[in-house]
Amino acid sequence: MAVKMNIGGVCKLLILKGKSDKEILEIVKGKFVGAKTSKASLAWYKTRLREEGLFVGGKGKVEELSEDAAMKELGLGEEDEA
């Protein structure tokens, strides 16, 4: 799944990553100043992901490589241990 780094793409990625609605809203509003994303928006994205067969039973299906790359792009990847 190719991930677009716009609000919708970030929301979808975080949904598939298993983040809570609260966590997603905090991240999105921190990354996109002025974002009007709401719980209703997240419900809409979840419906689209279900229709695409990517979100089943509350769990997402994400290809590891694209997920890792997108999470790093957002600054949400695992931190390197030194």
Secondary structure as a PSIPRED ss2 file (coil, helix, strand):
# PSIPRED VFORMAT (PSIPRED V4.0)

   1 M C   1.000  0.000  0.000
   2 A C   1.000  0.000  0.000
   3 V C   1.000  0.000  0.000
   4 K C   1.000  0.000  0.000
   5 M C   1.000  0.000  0.000
   6 N C   1.000  0.000  0.000
   7 I H   0.000  1.000  0.000
   8 G H   0.000  1.000  0.000
   9 G H   0.000  1.000  0.000
  10 V H   0.000  1.000  0.000
  11 C H   0.000  1.000  0.000
  12 K H   0.000  1.000  0.000
  13 L H   0.000  1.000  0.000
  14 L H   0.000  1.000  0.000
  15 I H   0.000  1.000  0.000
  16 L H   0.000  1.000  0.000
  17 K H   0.000  1.000  0.000
  18 G C   1.000  0.000  0.000
  19 K C   1.000  0.000  0.000
  20 S C   1.000  0.000  0.000
  21 D H   0.000  1.000  0.000
  22 K H   0.000  1.000  0.000
  23 E H   0.000  1.000  0.000
  24 I H   0.000  1.000  0.000
  25 L H   0.000  1.000  0.000
  26 E H   0.000  1.000  0.000
  27 I H   0.000  1.000  0.000
  28 V H   0.000  1.000  0.000
  29 K H   0.000  1.000  0.000
  30 G H   0.000  1.000  0.000
  31 K H   0.000  1.000  0.000
  32 F C   1.000  0.000  0.000
  33 V C   1.000  0.000  0.000
  34 G C   1.000  0.000  0.000
  35 A C   1.000  0.000  0.000
  36 K C   1.000  0.000  0.000
  37 T C   1.000  0.000  0.000
  38 S C   1.000  0.000  0.000
  39 K H   0.000  1.000  0.000
  40 A H   0.000  1.000  0.000
  41 S H   0.000  1.000  0.000
  42 L H   0.000  1.000  0.000
  43 A H   0.000  1.000  0.000
  44 W H   0.000  1.000  0.000
  45 Y H   0.000  1.000  0.000
  46 K H   0.000  1.000  0.000
  47 T H   0.000  1.000  0.000
  48 R H   0.000  1.000  0.000
  49 L H   0.000  1.000  0.000
  50 R H   0.000  1.000  0.000
  51 E H   0.000  1.000  0.000
  52 E C   1.000  0.000  0.000
  53 G C   1.000  0.000  0.000
  54 L C   1.000  0.000  0.000
  55 F E   0.000  0.000  1.000
  56 V E   0.000  0.000  1.000
  57 G C   1.000  0.000  0.000
  58 G C   1.000  0.000  0.000
  59 K E   0.000  0.000  1.000
  60 G E   0.000  0.000  1.000
  61 K C   1.000  0.000  0.000
  62 V C   1.000  0.000  0.000
  63 E C   1.000  0.000  0.000
  64 E H   0.000  1.000  0.000
  65 L H   0.000  1.000  0.000
  66 S H   0.000  1.000  0.000
  67 E H   0.000  1.000  0.000
  68 D H   0.000  1.000  0.000
  69 A H   0.000  1.000  0.000
  70 A H   0.000  1.000  0.000
  71 M H   0.000  1.000  0.000
  72 K H   0.000  1.000  0.000
  73 E H   0.000  1.000  0.000
  74 L C   1.000  0.000  0.000
  75 G C   1.000  0.000  0.000
  76 L C   1.000  0.000  0.000
  77 G C   1.000  0.000  0.000
  78 E C   1.000  0.000  0.000
  79 E C   1.000  0.000  0.000
  80 D C   1.000  0.000  0.000
  81 E C   1.000  0.000  0.000
  82 A C   1.000  0.000  0.000
